[in-house]
Amino acid sequence: MTGPDPRRRLPAVEALLAEPDVAALLAAGAHPRALVVRAVRETIDAARADGGTAPPQSWGGAVLARLQRLAAPSFGPVINAAGVVLHTNLGRAPLAPAAIAAMARAAAGYANVEYDLERGARGSRHAICRALLKELTGAEDALVVNNAAGALLLALSALARDGEAIVSRGELVEIGGAFRIPDIMARSGAKLVEVGTTNRTHRKDYEAALTPRTRVVMKVHRSNFQLTGFTAEVPAREISAVARGAAGGGHGGAASLFDLGSGLLLDLSPWGLSGEPTVGEALTSGVDAVVFSGDKLLGGPQAGILLGRTAAIDACRTDPLARAVRSDKFTLAALEATLALYRDPEAARREIPVLRMLTEDVADIRRRGEALQRGIGQDMDLVVGESEVGGGSFPGAKLKTWLVALTADKLTADSVAGRLRGGSPPIIARIADDRVVLDPRTIFPEQIELVARAVRAALDA
């Protein structure tokens, strides 16, 4: 004969709230009563789901642990020790100090985001960054929206709605692993016309696809993958010429659109990074509009940037969709401060973290690795390795670096990596050859001591 169900002996919510340890939490006033009550209910529910077993620590301790988990923010800073400079899962580009300060100023009070100070009347947020982008790139006009996919959607809506947009089959890239060019086309109201094959597309393929309904001829830079072998693609300059010769578009031709992707403003080939077209090169190809990201190689906040001819950009600015994809004041503040650094290319390379990490001398990385190795204070190896650009930029490019490879006799690599992720702040490492490795390229100098302490704690726990 079985005894009574242990779940019947679980304390009631009010009884647990009256326990001294839990009552002290309420008296301290550090957390709202509603949150403490929720923590109590969830602690009891967890014990009930465990067959009525009381928590291994005291009830008060269990409630406190759950309360801390509930109160902790789900979104916070981490240390990137993985060596991927533009780590999409970690927010891509860390911002320059000037951009951080600009966001803080915008957050601290009101800002003239849509107010013309000179006229004392309503202004337009589209004016912010516009002059600076024109100055830096030589574009006739410029527009900033919330992200690159939004910028592409807006461009297609404004330039190709109710018509056809031609694109190479080999350029139907994925965005974020799921959102693809055809998805954007479908939402823009434009019909997608694919030409060529996955590996080879020629100018004649575009020309053969032109009809009176052709509104846009589009090129998409394959910034997040490479095609190797016998391949062919049509350069942007020829795309522009094909568009001008189209019978559709209503004004002696169709519009030409270049989805550039990463938004590279500086030539990084002196540091071994080549193959990614710059914004300037895209504009000189003669296309009507260029689309790119603000938070990749440009090194700013998440944003979508449209540059090009006045007629094309003005059509985007006045399209009804422009309001749905507009940028907020924080994006505009950070982007303007980032762009201002590009007036002095050396200052940009020094102050913008992404550019600094991509062009850093490997000897400096080694010195930072040696400091980390000494700080850990155990028998760790400093080995040659490779960093990645990440963020769908410079696919296939590898950057020489130095790695601190951790040794843990009684712990698996997965266990060590998990302990580092569970720290405060979390440290994101990578595993290579069954060892956790830390890449100093993406660890800021001021973080070295903190990472060393965290590694010691993870190995000694």
PyMOL commands that set and color helices and strands:
alter all, ss='L'
color gray80, all
select helices_A, chain A and resi 6-9+13-18+20-28+33-49+59-71+88-90+97-108+125-127+130-137+148-160+169-171+181-188+203-209+236-244+269-271+279-284+310-318+321-324+329-341+345-351+353-359+362-376+413-421+440-442+445-460
alter helices_A, ss='H'
color red, helices_A
select strands_A, chain A and resi 79-80+84-86+115-116+121-122+141-145+164-168+174-175+179-180+191-195+214-220+255-261+289-293+304-308+381-390+398-405+427-428+430-432+435-438
alter strands_A, ss='S'
color yellow, strands_A
deselect
rebuild
show_as cartoon
